[in-house]
Amino acid sequence: MDVSKITASELAAKIKTGEYQAPEVVTQYFQRMEACEDKVNAFVTLDKERALAKAEDVQARIAKGETLGVLAGVPVAIKDNLSTKGLRTTCSSKMLENYYPTFSATAVERLEAAGAIVIGKTNMDEFAMGSTTETSAFGVTRNPWDLTRVPGGSSGGSCAAVAAGECAFSLGSDTGGSIRQPAGHCGVVGLKPTYGTISRYGLIAYGSSLDQIGPVTRSVADAALILEVLAGPDEKDATSVRREHYDFRSALTEDVKGLKIGVPKEYFSQGLDTEVAEEIKKALDILADKGAIVTEFALGLTEYAVPAYYVMASAEASSNLSRFDGVKYGYRTTVYDDLAQMYKRTRSEGFGEEVKRRIMLGSFVLSAGYYDAYYLKALKAKALIKERFTQAFSQFDVVVAPVAPTTAPKLGESLKDPLQMYLSDIYTISANLAGLPGITLPIGKDLKGLPIGIQILGDCFQEKAILKAAYALEKSRPYQAPAIGKGGEVDE
Protein backbone atom coordinates (compact mmCIF):
# COMPACT_ATOMS: atom_id res chain seq x y z
CA MET A 1 0.00 0.00 0.00
CA ASP A 2 1.52 3.32 -1.14
CA VAL A 3 -0.74 6.20 -0.16
CA SER A 4 1.66 8.95 -1.26
CA LYS A 5 0.20 9.23 -4.77
CA ILE A 6 -3.45 8.25 -4.27
CA THR A 7 -6.16 10.90 -4.36
CA ALA A 8 -8.31 11.77 -1.34
CA SER A 9 -11.46 10.49 -3.07
CA GLU A 10 -9.87 7.12 -3.85
CA LEU A 11 -8.43 6.87 -0.36
CA ALA A 12 -11.81 7.55 1.28
CA ALA A 13 -13.44 4.86 -0.87
CA LYS A 14 -10.78 2.26 -0.03
CA ILE A 15 -11.05 2.99 3.71
CA LYS A 16 -14.83 2.62 3.65
CA THR A 17 -14.70 -0.70 1.79
CA GLY A 18 -12.06 -2.04 4.17
CA GLU A 19 -9.34 -2.35 1.52
CA TYR A 20 -7.28 0.12 3.58
CA GLN A 21 -7.31 0.51 7.35
CA ALA A 22 -7.44 4.11 8.61
CA PRO A 23 -4.68 3.65 11.29
CA GLU A 24 -2.36 2.11 8.69
CA VAL A 25 -3.03 4.99 6.29
CA VAL A 26 -2.21 7.61 8.93
CA THR A 27 0.90 5.68 9.97
CA GLN A 28 2.08 5.55 6.36
CA TYR A 29 1.76 9.31 5.98
CA PHE A 30 3.84 9.88 9.11
CA GLN A 31 6.44 7.46 7.78
CA ARG A 32 6.45 9.44 4.55
CA MET A 33 7.07 12.61 6.57
CA GLU A 34 10.02 10.95 8.30
CA ALA A 35 11.53 10.28 4.88
CA CYS A 36 10.82 13.75 3.46
CA GLU A 37 10.62 16.43 6.12
CA ASP A 38 14.33 16.97 6.68
CA LYS A 39 14.52 17.85 2.98
CA VAL A 40 11.19 19.60 2.27
CA ASN A 41 10.26 21.19 5.65
CA ALA A 42 6.56 21.44 4.75
CA PHE A 43 5.31 21.19 8.35
CA VAL A 44 5.64 23.39 11.43
CA THR A 45 3.72 21.16 13.86
CA LEU A 46 2.69 17.48 13.73
CA ASP A 47 -0.21 15.91 15.66
CA LYS A 48 0.65 12.22 15.49
CA GLU A 49 -0.87 10.99 18.76
CA ARG A 50 -4.29 12.58 18.23
CA ALA A 51 -4.32 11.65 14.53
CA LEU A 52 -3.73 7.96 15.29
CA ALA A 53 -6.39 8.03 18.01
CA LYS A 54 -8.91 9.52 15.55
CA ALA A 55 -7.96 6.92 12.94
CA GLU A 56 -8.61 4.13 15.44
CA ASP A 57 -12.02 5.68 16.18
CA VAL A 58 -12.88 5.85 12.47
CA GLN A 59 -11.90 2.21 12.02
CA ALA A 60 -13.99 1.13 14.99
CA ARG A 61 -17.03 2.95 13.63
CA ILE A 62 -16.56 1.35 10.21
CA ALA A 63 -16.45 -2.06 11.91
CA LYS A 64 -19.79 -1.26 13.57
CA GLY A 65 -21.32 -0.42 10.22
CA GLU A 66 -21.91 3.24 11.05
CA THR A 67 -22.49 5.79 8.30
CA LEU A 68 -19.45 8.07 8.10
CA GLY A 69 -18.59 11.30 6.33
CA VAL A 70 -17.24 11.45 2.78
CA LEU A 71 -13.67 12.00 4.00
CA ALA A 72 -13.65 9.43 6.81
CA GLY A 73 -10.08 8.47 7.69
CA VAL A 74 -8.44 10.74 5.10
CA PRO A 75 -5.41 12.67 6.46
CA VAL A 76 -5.34 16.42 5.86
CA ALA A 77 -2.70 19.08 6.56
CA ILE A 78 -3.83 22.56 7.61
CA LYS A 79 -2.06 25.83 6.80
CA ASP A 80 -0.73 27.31 10.01
CA ASN A 81 -2.90 30.43 9.90
CA LEU A 82 -6.09 28.40 10.42
CA SER A 83 -6.98 27.98 14.10
CA THR A 84 -6.97 24.40 15.39
CA LYS A 85 -8.24 23.79 18.92
CA GLY A 86 -5.43 22.64 21.19
CA LEU A 87 -2.97 22.41 18.30
CA ARG A 88 -0.28 25.06 17.97
CA THR A 89 -1.11 27.76 15.42
CA THR A 90 1.81 30.08 14.68
CA CYS A 91 1.29 31.81 11.31
CA SER A 92 4.97 30.81 10.97
CA SER A 93 5.86 33.78 13.15
CA LYS A 94 7.83 34.28 16.33
CA MET A 95 4.89 36.44 17.41
CA LEU A 96 2.66 33.34 17.79
CA GLU A 97 5.22 30.57 18.28
CA ASN A 98 3.50 29.31 21.45
CA TYR A 99 -0.15 30.08 20.63
CA TYR A 100 -2.67 27.26 21.19
CA PRO A 101 -6.19 28.29 20.08
CA THR A 102 -9.22 27.44 22.21
CA PHE A 103 -11.36 26.89 19.10
CA SER A 104 -11.04 25.61 15.54
CA ALA A 105 -11.75 27.44 12.30
CA THR A 106 -15.11 26.61 10.75
CA ALA A 107 -13.34 25.10 7.72
CA VAL A 108 -11.40 22.74 10.01
CA GLU A 109 -14.56 21.80 11.91
CA ARG A 110 -16.34 20.95 8.65
CA LEU A 111 -13.50 18.74 7.48
CA GLU A 112 -13.44 16.89 10.80
CA ALA A 113 -17.23 16.52 10.69
CA ALA A 114 -16.77 14.83 7.30
CA GLY A 115 -14.28 12.43 8.92
CA ALA A 116 -10.97 13.94 7.80
CA ILE A 117 -8.05 13.57 10.21
CA VAL A 118 -5.77 16.55 10.85
CA ILE A 119 -2.17 15.32 10.91
CA GLY A 120 -0.33 18.65 11.22
CA LYS A 121 0.07 22.34 10.42
CA THR A 122 1.99 23.44 7.35
CA ASN A 123 4.71 26.02 6.93
CA MET A 124 3.91 29.33 5.24
CA ASP A 125 5.21 32.82 4.65
CA GLU A 126 4.92 34.69 7.94
CA PHE A 127 1.31 35.88 8.38
CA ALA A 128 0.80 34.85 4.73
CA MET A 129 3.00 37.72 3.54
CA GLY A 130 5.21 36.43 0.77
CA SER A 131 5.25 34.46 -2.46
CA THR A 132 7.96 31.90 -1.74
CA THR A 133 7.54 30.47 1.82
CA GLU A 134 10.94 31.91 2.67
CA THR A 135 9.75 34.48 5.24
CA SER A 136 8.73 31.82 7.79
CA ALA A 137 10.29 31.99 11.26
CA PHE A 138 10.64 28.19 11.10
CA GLY A 139 12.86 27.94 8.04
CA VAL A 140 12.19 27.77 4.32
CA THR A 141 10.08 25.11 2.63
CA ARG A 142 11.66 23.53 -0.44
CA ASN A 143 9.99 22.46 -3.66
CA PRO A 144 9.71 18.63 -3.84
CA TRP A 145 10.49 18.73 -7.58
CA ASP A 146 13.82 20.48 -6.96
CA LEU A 147 15.04 21.16 -3.42
CA THR A 148 17.08 24.15 -4.60
CA ARG A 149 13.86 25.98 -5.54
CA VAL A 150 10.97 27.60 -3.72
CA PRO A 151 7.52 25.99 -3.56
CA GLY A 152 5.80 29.36 -3.99
CA GLY A 153 3.75 31.02 -1.30
CA SER A 154 2.27 31.86 1.00
CA SER A 155 0.67 28.37 1.13
CA GLY A 156 3.96 26.77 0.09
CA GLY A 157 3.95 24.24 2.92
CA SER A 158 0.43 23.07 2.06
CA CYS A 159 1.30 22.62 -1.61
CA ALA A 160 4.70 21.02 -0.98
CA ALA A 161 3.15 18.55 1.49
CA VAL A 162 0.60 17.38 -1.10
CA ALA A 163 3.22 17.20 -3.87
CA ALA A 164 5.63 15.24 -1.66
CA GLY A 165 2.91 12.75 -0.70
CA GLU A 166 2.94 13.73 2.98
CA CYS A 167 -0.85 14.17 3.15
CA ALA A 168 -3.86 13.30 1.03
CA PHE A 169 -4.86 16.95 0.66
CA SER A 170 -4.42 20.23 2.49
CA LEU A 171 -6.02 23.56 3.19
CA GLY A 172 -4.46 26.89 2.24
CA SER A 173 -5.52 30.51 2.17
CA ASP A 174 -5.45 32.78 -0.87
CA THR A 175 -5.15 36.57 -0.51
CA GLY A 176 -3.48 37.37 -3.82
CA GLY A 177 -2.77 33.95 -5.30
CA SER A 178 -1.38 32.18 -2.23
CA ILE A 179 -3.06 28.87 -3.07
CA ARG A 180 -2.94 29.01 -6.86
CA GLN A 181 0.65 30.20 -7.33
CA PRO A 182 2.37 27.58 -5.10
CA ALA A 183 0.07 24.89 -6.53
CA GLY A 184 1.41 25.84 -9.95
CA HIS A 185 5.02 25.68 -8.77
CA CYS A 186 4.49 22.31 -7.01
CA GLY A 187 2.49 20.57 -9.74
CA VAL A 188 -0.75 20.11 -7.78
CA VAL A 189 -4.32 21.44 -7.96
CA GLY A 190 -5.19 24.61 -6.02
CA LEU A 191 -8.67 26.09 -5.82
CA LYS A 192 -9.71 29.55 -4.63
CA PRO A 193 -13.52 29.79 -4.50
CA THR A 194 -15.65 32.91 -4.84
CA TYR A 195 -15.17 35.25 -1.90
CA GLY A 196 -17.64 34.30 0.85
CA THR A 197 -18.16 30.70 -0.29
CA ILE A 198 -16.08 29.26 2.56
CA SER A 199 -16.27 30.76 6.04
CA ARG A 200 -13.20 32.71 7.12
CA TYR A 201 -14.00 32.28 10.81
CA GLY A 202 -10.83 31.10 12.53
CA LEU A 203 -8.54 32.23 9.72
CA ILE A 204 -5.98 34.64 11.16
CA ALA A 205 -6.56 37.59 8.87
CA TYR A 206 -4.09 39.22 6.50
CA GLY A 207 -6.39 41.19 4.17
CA SER A 208 -9.97 40.60 5.28
CA SER A 209 -11.62 41.73 2.03
CA LEU A 210 -9.30 39.50 -0.02
CA ASP A 211 -8.63 36.36 2.05
CA GLN A 212 -10.33 33.11 1.08
CA ILE A 213 -9.71 29.52 2.23
CA GLY A 214 -9.43 26.73 -0.35
CA PRO A 215 -8.22 23.16 -0.92
CA VAL A 216 -4.93 21.89 -2.35
CA THR A 217 -5.30 18.43 -3.90
CA ARG A 218 -3.91 15.91 -6.36
CA SER A 219 -6.94 16.02 -8.62
CA VAL A 220 -9.72 18.33 -9.78
CA ALA A 221 -12.27 15.79 -8.54
CA ASP A 222 -10.80 16.05 -5.03
CA ALA A 223 -11.00 19.85 -5.18
CA ALA A 224 -14.71 19.64 -6.08
CA LEU A 225 -15.42 17.13 -3.31
CA ILE A 226 -13.65 19.13 -0.63
CA LEU A 227 -15.30 22.36 -1.79
CA GLU A 228 -18.67 20.66 -1.23
CA VAL A 229 -17.59 19.84 2.33
CA LEU A 230 -16.29 23.34 3.11
CA ALA A 231 -18.80 25.61 1.35
CA GLY A 232 -21.82 27.11 3.06
CA PRO A 233 -22.94 30.02 5.21
CA ASP A 234 -21.65 30.48 8.75
CA GLU A 235 -23.28 32.67 11.39
CA LYS A 236 -19.80 33.38 12.77
CA ASP A 237 -18.69 35.01 9.49
CA ALA A 238 -20.82 37.90 8.25
CA THR A 239 -19.10 37.78 4.83
CA SER A 240 -20.06 34.15 4.17
CA VAL A 241 -22.88 33.63 1.68
CA ARG A 242 -25.68 31.13 1.18
CA ARG A 243 -25.57 29.67 -2.30
CA GLU A 244 -28.34 28.04 -4.27
CA HIS A 245 -26.40 24.91 -5.22
CA TYR A 246 -23.42 23.09 -3.71
CA ASP A 247 -23.20 20.07 -6.03
CA PHE A 248 -19.80 21.00 -7.47
CA ARG A 249 -18.98 17.43 -8.51
CA SER A 250 -21.81 17.52 -11.05
CA ALA A 251 -19.50 19.69 -13.19
CA LEU A 252 -16.92 16.90 -13.54
CA THR A 253 -17.56 15.95 -17.14
CA GLU A 254 -15.21 16.09 -20.09
CA ASP A 255 -17.87 17.73 -22.22
CA VAL A 256 -16.63 21.26 -22.91
CA LYS A 257 -18.24 21.56 -26.32
CA GLY A 258 -19.35 25.17 -26.79
CA LEU A 259 -17.54 26.39 -23.66
CA LYS A 260 -16.40 29.95 -24.36
CA ILE A 261 -12.84 30.58 -23.21
CA GLY A 262 -11.34 34.07 -23.12
CA VAL A 263 -7.57 34.56 -23.24
CA PRO A 264 -6.36 38.06 -22.21
CA LYS A 265 -3.76 39.31 -24.70
CA GLU A 266 -1.97 41.29 -21.99
CA TYR A 267 -1.10 38.12 -20.06
CA PHE A 268 0.88 36.72 -22.97
CA SER A 269 2.97 39.77 -23.78
CA GLN A 270 6.29 40.87 -22.29
CA GLY A 271 7.41 39.15 -19.07
CA LEU A 272 5.97 35.65 -19.55
CA ASP A 273 8.49 32.83 -19.95
CA THR A 274 8.29 31.27 -23.42
CA GLU A 275 8.11 27.68 -22.08
CA VAL A 276 5.17 28.61 -19.85
CA ALA A 277 3.39 30.34 -22.74
CA GLU A 278 3.92 27.34 -25.02
CA GLU A 279 2.46 24.85 -22.52
CA ILE A 280 -0.60 27.04 -21.96
CA LYS A 281 -1.17 27.29 -25.70
CA LYS A 282 -0.96 23.49 -25.95
CA ALA A 283 -3.57 23.22 -23.19
CA LEU A 284 -5.83 25.65 -25.02
CA ASP A 285 -5.45 23.56 -28.17
CA ILE A 286 -6.56 20.48 -26.20
CA LEU A 287 -9.68 22.30 -25.01
CA ALA A 288 -10.35 23.57 -28.53
CA ASP A 289 -10.06 20.01 -29.87
CA LYS A 290 -12.69 18.97 -27.33
CA GLY A 291 -15.07 21.59 -28.71
CA ALA A 292 -14.34 24.68 -26.61
CA ILE A 293 -14.31 28.07 -28.34
CA VAL A 294 -11.03 29.88 -27.58
CA THR A 295 -10.85 33.63 -28.24
CA GLU A 296 -8.23 36.27 -27.45
CA PHE A 297 -9.45 39.58 -26.04
CA ALA A 298 -8.16 42.75 -24.41
CA LEU A 299 -8.90 42.73 -20.67
CA GLY A 300 -7.34 46.10 -19.83
CA LEU A 301 -6.21 47.68 -16.56
CA THR A 302 -3.85 44.77 -15.82
CA GLU A 303 -1.02 47.19 -15.00
CA TYR A 304 -3.04 48.56 -12.07
CA ALA A 305 -3.72 45.22 -10.38
CA VAL A 306 -0.39 44.86 -8.55
CA PRO A 307 -0.24 48.40 -7.07
CA ALA A 308 -3.94 48.34 -6.14
CA TYR A 309 -3.56 44.98 -4.45
CA TYR A 310 -0.48 45.85 -2.40
CA VAL A 311 -1.94 49.17 -1.25
CA MET A 312 -5.18 47.48 -0.14
CA ALA A 313 -3.63 44.33 1.33
CA SER A 314 -0.98 46.27 3.25
CA ALA A 315 -3.58 48.71 4.59
CA GLU A 316 -5.75 45.86 5.86
CA ALA A 317 -2.71 44.03 7.24
CA SER A 318 -1.60 47.07 9.26
CA SER A 319 -5.04 47.13 10.86
CA ASN A 320 -5.39 43.36 11.38
CA LEU A 321 -1.92 42.96 12.89
CA SER A 322 -2.32 45.82 15.36
CA ARG A 323 -3.76 43.26 17.82
CA PHE A 324 -0.35 41.63 18.21
CA ASP A 325 1.04 44.00 20.82
CA GLY A 326 2.29 41.66 23.55
CA VAL A 327 -0.57 42.42 25.95
CA LYS A 328 -3.14 39.60 25.80
CA TYR A 329 -1.40 36.78 23.94
CA GLY A 330 1.57 36.02 21.76
CA TYR A 331 5.20 37.04 22.06
CA ARG A 332 6.22 39.76 24.54
CA THR A 333 9.69 41.28 24.84
CA THR A 334 11.46 40.70 28.14
CA VAL A 335 13.28 44.04 28.37
CA TYR A 336 11.28 47.30 28.56
CA ASP A 337 10.85 50.33 30.83
CA ASP A 338 7.29 51.37 30.05
CA LEU A 339 4.22 50.37 28.05
CA ALA A 340 5.20 52.25 24.89
CA GLN A 341 8.62 50.61 24.85
CA MET A 342 7.03 47.19 25.40
CA TYR A 343 4.79 47.69 22.38
CA LYS A 344 7.68 48.85 20.22
CA ARG A 345 10.15 46.11 21.18
CA THR A 346 7.56 43.35 21.08
CA ARG A 347 6.55 44.17 17.53
CA SER A 348 10.12 44.86 16.40
CA GLU A 349 11.32 41.51 17.74
CA GLY A 350 8.20 39.43 17.04
CA PHE A 351 7.59 40.32 13.39
CA GLY A 352 9.91 39.47 10.50
CA GLU A 353 11.21 41.92 7.92
CA GLU A 354 8.54 41.34 5.26
CA VAL A 355 5.68 41.70 7.76
CA LYS A 356 7.16 44.92 9.11
CA ARG A 357 7.59 46.23 5.58
CA ARG A 358 3.90 45.68 4.80
CA ILE A 359 2.70 47.10 8.13
CA MET A 360 4.72 50.25 7.46
CA LEU A 361 3.40 50.53 3.92
CA GLY A 362 -0.17 50.01 5.14
CA SER A 363 0.17 52.57 7.91
CA PHE A 364 1.54 55.06 5.41
CA VAL A 365 -1.27 54.72 2.86
CA LEU A 366 -3.90 55.04 5.60
CA SER A 367 -2.30 58.09 7.21
CA ALA A 368 -3.72 61.62 7.03
CA GLY A 369 -2.74 63.27 3.77
CA TYR A 370 -2.13 60.00 1.93
CA TYR A 371 -5.45 58.16 2.37
CA ASP A 372 -7.03 59.89 -0.63
CA ALA A 373 -3.89 59.74 -2.71
CA TYR A 374 -3.32 56.00 -2.32
CA TYR A 375 -6.00 53.98 -0.54
CA LEU A 376 -9.05 55.55 -2.17
CA LYS A 377 -7.40 55.29 -5.59
CA ALA A 378 -6.69 51.60 -4.94
CA LEU A 379 -10.38 51.07 -4.10
CA LYS A 380 -11.38 52.78 -7.34
CA ALA A 381 -8.91 50.64 -9.31
CA LYS A 382 -10.37 47.52 -7.64
CA ALA A 383 -13.88 48.54 -8.75
CA LEU A 384 -12.70 49.15 -12.32
CA ILE A 385 -10.90 45.79 -12.46
CA LYS A 386 -14.06 44.07 -11.21
CA GLU A 387 -16.03 45.89 -13.92
CA ARG A 388 -13.63 44.70 -16.65
CA PHE A 389 -14.00 41.09 -15.54
CA THR A 390 -17.78 41.47 -15.45
CA GLN A 391 -17.62 42.65 -19.06
CA ALA A 392 -15.36 39.72 -19.96
CA PHE A 393 -17.72 37.19 -18.40
CA SER A 394 -20.62 38.60 -20.39
CA GLN A 395 -18.78 37.14 -23.41
CA PHE A 396 -16.94 34.13 -21.95
CA ASP A 397 -17.64 31.27 -19.57
CA VAL A 398 -14.07 31.17 -18.25
CA VAL A 399 -10.85 33.14 -18.63
CA VAL A 400 -7.54 31.29 -18.97
CA ALA A 401 -4.29 32.81 -17.71
CA PRO A 402 -0.79 31.86 -16.59
CA VAL A 403 -0.21 31.25 -12.89
CA ALA A 404 3.19 32.95 -12.64
CA PRO A 405 5.64 34.50 -15.11
CA THR A 406 8.12 31.63 -14.67
CA THR A 407 8.41 28.22 -13.06
CA ALA A 408 9.67 28.03 -9.46
CA PRO A 409 12.65 30.35 -8.87
CA LYS A 410 15.79 29.42 -6.96
CA LEU A 411 15.80 29.79 -3.19
CA GLY A 412 16.98 33.25 -2.17
CA GLU A 413 16.44 34.92 -5.55
CA SER A 414 13.09 36.56 -4.78
CA LEU A 415 14.07 37.96 -1.38
CA LYS A 416 16.87 39.99 -2.97
CA ASP A 417 14.27 42.23 -4.62
CA PRO A 418 10.88 42.45 -2.80
CA LEU A 419 9.39 44.47 -5.66
CA GLN A 420 10.19 41.68 -8.11
CA MET A 421 8.54 39.22 -5.72
CA TYR A 422 5.41 41.38 -5.67
CA LEU A 423 5.32 41.46 -9.47
CA SER A 424 5.33 37.65 -9.58
CA ASP A 425 1.67 37.82 -8.41
CA ILE A 426 0.56 39.74 -11.49
CA TYR A 427 -1.63 36.94 -12.91
CA THR A 428 -3.32 35.87 -9.67
CA ILE A 429 -4.22 38.98 -7.67
CA SER A 430 -7.03 40.20 -9.92
CA ALA A 431 -9.18 37.26 -8.87
CA ASN A 432 -8.94 38.40 -5.25
CA LEU A 433 -9.61 42.03 -6.08
CA ALA A 434 -12.74 40.99 -7.99
CA GLY A 435 -13.74 38.16 -5.61
CA LEU A 436 -13.61 35.60 -8.44
CA PRO A 437 -13.10 31.83 -8.25
CA GLY A 438 -9.93 30.41 -9.76
CA ILE A 439 -8.28 27.03 -10.10
CA THR A 440 -4.70 26.05 -10.95
CA LEU A 441 -3.67 22.65 -12.26
CA PRO A 442 -0.45 21.24 -13.77
CA ILE A 443 -0.23 20.99 -17.54
CA GLY A 444 3.42 20.16 -18.20
CA LYS A 445 7.04 20.70 -17.23
CA ASP A 446 9.79 22.97 -18.46
CA LEU A 447 13.21 21.81 -19.68
CA LYS A 448 14.47 21.84 -16.08
CA GLY A 449 11.76 19.37 -15.09
CA LEU A 450 9.77 21.93 -13.08
CA PRO A 451 5.95 21.94 -13.16
CA ILE A 452 4.06 24.45 -15.28
CA GLY A 453 0.53 25.32 -14.21
CA ILE A 454 -2.46 26.92 -15.88
CA GLN A 455 -5.02 29.15 -14.18
CA ILE A 456 -8.72 29.10 -15.03
CA LEU A 457 -10.91 31.94 -13.71
CA GLY A 458 -14.70 32.16 -13.62
CA ASP A 459 -17.35 34.72 -12.81
CA CYS A 460 -18.56 34.97 -9.22
CA PHE A 461 -20.28 31.76 -8.06
CA GLN A 462 -19.36 29.98 -11.30
CA GLU A 463 -17.07 27.35 -9.79
CA LYS A 464 -18.75 24.70 -11.92
CA ALA A 465 -17.50 26.34 -15.11
CA ILE A 466 -13.87 26.37 -14.02
CA LEU A 467 -14.10 22.85 -12.60
CA LYS A 468 -15.51 21.58 -15.90
CA ALA A 469 -12.68 23.13 -17.93
CA ALA A 470 -10.04 21.97 -15.43
CA TYR A 471 -11.41 18.41 -15.35
CA ALA A 472 -11.40 18.16 -19.13
CA LEU A 473 -7.78 19.32 -19.19
CA GLU A 474 -6.74 17.03 -16.37
CA LYS A 475 -8.12 14.00 -18.22
CA SER A 476 -5.71 14.74 -21.05
CA ARG A 477 -2.71 14.05 -18.80
CA PRO A 478 -2.46 11.87 -15.67
CA TYR A 479 -1.26 13.21 -12.32
CA GLN A 480 2.51 13.15 -11.91
CA ALA A 481 4.13 13.01 -8.49
CA PRO A 482 7.75 14.08 -8.05
CA ALA A 483 10.57 12.11 -6.62
CA ILE A 484 12.01 14.33 -3.91
CA GLY A 485 14.22 16.13 -6.39
CA LYS A 486 17.72 17.51 -6.60
CA GLY A 487 19.37 17.44 -3.21
CA GLY A 488 18.17 14.01 -2.08
CA GLU A 489 16.10 11.25 -3.64
CA VAL A 490 13.31 9.57 -1.70
CA ASP A 491 11.22 7.80 -4.33
CA GLU A 492 12.68 5.22 -6.65
Secondary structure, 3 states (H helix, E strand, C coil): CCCCCCCHHHHHHHHHHCCCCHHHHHHHHHHHHHHHHHHHCCEEEECHHHHHHHHHHHHHHHHCCCCCCCCCCCEEEEECCECECCECCCCCCHHHCCCCCCCCCHHHHHHHHCCCEEEEEECCCHHHCCCCCCCCCCCCCCECCECCECCCCCCHHHHHHHHCCCCCEEEEEECCCCCHHHHHHHCCEEEECCCCCECCCCECCCCCCCCEEEEEECCHHHHHHHHHHHECCCCCCCCCCCCCCCCHHHHCCCCCCCCEEEEEHHHHCCCCCHHHHHHHHHHHHHHHHCCCEEEEECCCCHHHHHHHHHHHHHHHHHHHHHHCCCCCCCCCCCCCCCHHHHHHHHHHHHCCHHHHHHHHHHHHHCCCCCHHHHHHHHHHHHHHHHHHHHHHHCCCCEEEEECCCCCCCECCCHHHCHHHHHHCCCCCHHHHHHCCCEEEEEEEECCCCCEEEEEEEECCCCHHHHHHHHHHHHCCCCCCCCCCCECCCCCC
